[in-house]
Structure formats: C-alpha cells, structure tokens
Amino acid sequence: MTATDTGSYEGFTADEKAAMKEHAREMKKAARRQSAADKAAEAERDVLAKIAEMPETDRIMAERVHAVVTANAPVLAPKLWYGMPAYALDGKIVCFFQSADKFKARYATLGFSDSAQLDEGAMWAAGFALAEVTPEVEERIAGLVKRAVG
C-alpha cells in the first residue's frame, strides 16, 4: 500500500494488484483440477515453471530453496501463492520464496506463515533475506523447514 506525503491512502501499488490478480488465477486453476494426485503434480509443475521464468539470480536461489524444502520437508506440497513458489501443509502455506524481482527489492525473501511452528519465546523471525544460497544457507533453510512442520 502506498501513502502520500500527507499520509493519506492511495491504494495498492501496481505490483500488489498484479500479485492479487495472479493469486485469483491460481485459485481458479486449482479449483478446475481433477484428482488429488493430478492437483499435486500440476501444482509442482506450476512452481517449477514460475521458477524458470525468474531472472537468473532469483532463479538459481529459488531452485536451491525448492530442492532444500522438498528434500527436508517432504510433507510440504509445492504450490503457487500470489505468484510465488510456496509450500503448504494440509492446504495451508507454511513457507514461500519471494524473488527480489517480484517487488523490485534488493534481496529475495524466504518467508514463513503463522502455520510454521517456528515459535521461540515471545518473538521470532518469520522472514529471512536471501542474497545467495550457499551451503551454509541451505543448512539453515533445512533446519527451519524441519522445525516449521514440527
């Protein structure tokens, strides 16, 4: 959302509107799928296709995140969420990858929803900036997604 210098609301940005429209298309497409197996296979194809469309830097990170998440938390089902690769448990998004390019940010983001079981006292991180995915970062992601699903 944007605001003027006086603090008044101007509405959603073009990028935010595009993400909402993309989410509506994703929901319609998912509703048309047949069996659960067909839905899962098509959802993963959609995620991989979305990753393939990303600029190189984001694509490389998204491919690694996808590999780490699916290897370390196989109970999570890949699916698109607001045009982003995401991973769900029982239909609820647990984590997602937001490319830097999506909202013209200087870094990509690995985010976790309130469904993720990352609670740690009175305050914990729900999003992590990703500048690159190194072996050390892969280990951290693996640990986080394992914790996130319990």
N, C-alpha and C positions, 0 to 999 in steps of 0.2 A: 504494500500500500504506500501511496505517496502523500505528502503533505506540502502545502505551500509554505513560504517563509512566515506566514501568519499563523501556521499550524492548522489550517482548515484541510479537510479530507478531500483529495482529488480522485479517489477511486483506485482500482487496481492498475498496476503497470501493464504494458503490453506483454511482457514476459509472463507475468502472473496469469493474465487472461488466457494466453496460449497454453499454459500448463493445465488450467482448469478445463479447457476445451479438449485437450489431449486425454485427460482423465475421463471425461464423459465418453469419448470414443472407445477408450479401453473398457469401460464398464459395459457398453453396448456390445462390443465384440465378445467379451467374456460371457454375456448372457446368451449369445447365439450358439456357443459351443455345445457339443453333444455329451459324450461320456466324461467322467472324471479323468480318465487316462488321456483322452483327446485334449481336454482342457489343460492338463498339466504339460503335455508335450508342446502344445501350441503356445502356451504362456512362456515356456523356456525359449522356444524359437523366437518369440517376440522380444524377449530380453536380449538374446544374442544379436538379433538384428538391430536393436536400438544401440547396443554397444558398438557394433560395426559401423554405425553412422557417425560416431563421435569423432572429433578431431583427434589426431594421433596421441597426444599426451594423455588426454582423458581416456581414450580407448584402451591404451596399454594399462592404465591403472584399473579401469573397470573390468578388464579381462582378468587381472590378477585378483581383484576383490571377489569376482564371481567364482573363480576357481577355489579360493580360500574358503568362502562361505559354503559353497556346495560340498566341499570335502570335509569340513569340520562341523557342519550342522546340516546333515542330510535331511533332517525333518523339515527344514525350511523349503518352501516351494517358491521358485523364482516366478516373478510376475512384474508387469509394468505398473507403476504407481505415479500418476501425474507425469508420465513420460520418462520416468527414471527406473533403472533396474532396482527391484526391491525383492525382499524375501519374506514370505509370510508363513505363519503357523496357524493352522485351523482358520485360514482366510483373513487373519489379522496381520498387518505389516509389522515386522519385528525390526528390520533394518533396511536401509536403502543407500544407493550410491548416487550422489548428485554431482554431475560433471561441472567443472569450473565454467565451461562454455554456456551451460543452461541459463544461468542468471548473470553471466559476464563477471564472475568472481575471480579472484586471484588464486584460488585453490579449489580443489574438489572437496567434497564432504562425504564422510561415512556417517550416516545418522541412524539413530535408534529411536523407536517409538516408545510410548508408555507400556507397550506389551513386552518389551525387552526386560528381562529380570537382571538389570544392572544396578539395582538399588544398593547404595553404600552409605549408610548413615542418613543424615539429613540433606545431603547434597551429593550429586554425582553427575558425570558428563553424559550427555545424550547425543553429542555430535563431535566429530573429530575432523580437523582439517587435514587433507592429504596433498602434499606437494609431489610425492612419489611413493611408490610401493616397493620398498626394499625388503630383503629377507627378514629384517627385524620388525618392520611394519607388518608383514604377513603374519609373524608370530603373535603380535599384539591383536591383530584382527581375529585370528583363530581363537585366541583366548576370550575375546569379547563376545564373539558369536556363540561360543560354547556356553558361556555364562548367561547370555541373553535368552537361550532356550531352556535353561535350567539344568 
